[in-house]
Amino acid sequence: MQAFLKLSRGIDWLNERVGLFVIWLILASTVISGLNAIVRKLFNYSSNGFLEIQWYLFAAAFLLASGYTLLHREHVRVDVVSSRFSKRTQIWLDVLGFVFFLAPVCAAVLWFGVPFVLQAMESGEMSSNAGGLIRWPVYLMMPLGFALLLLQGGSELIKRLAFLKGLIPDPTIKSGEKSTEEELAESIRRLAEAASDNGKRANPAH
């Protein structure tokens, strides 16, 4: 299991670095958008290439950051039902979700997406808009993004199985975030302190 945990840490490191890189794609998209607006207003000139590169960068950021988002547990979750279960049951639900939902969807996208990208590369497909860009680079973001998501899903699966074996702490708690038990203890402490303060105010002689 230690070898799998080492693999998991490697995948986490990869998606962490990709996530930090993607931040610059957002910045680049914003700068290009601003420059495009300035050039259009000052020189009455624009290009479909300027417009397309913006959504190319946005698509790259959205897709490449999917693994990073899963790593930091920022995907939308519906915990109305699962939050009522024990921690081990919640972990098992995650395991089933990774195996029977996340992995098959990612595999399907890769199965159909890779040939699609290769075909676009071979044909040199271009945008149908005048002055548009070549299309395969943005198509490539789809299999790359889902490959990173699949890898991170494998990493999360390893961590949850390791937790079930008692090898690591709860992987669903974010760094710096308190567990449910810790939050309960903190609430009890605050209530006790508040009751003590009220008692002192009510009996100033003591």
Protein Blocks (a to p, Z undefined) as FASTA:
>chain_A
ZZmmmmmmmmmmmmmmmmmmmmmmmmmmmmmmmmmmmmmmmnopacfklmmmmmmmmmmm
mmmmmmmmmmnopaccdfklmmmpcfklmmmmmmmmmmmmmmmmmmmmmmmmmmmmmmmm
mnopacfbehiacfklmmmmmmmmmmmmmmmmmmmmmmmmmmmnopaccfkbcghiacfk
lmmmmmmmmmmmmmmmmmmmmmmmZZ
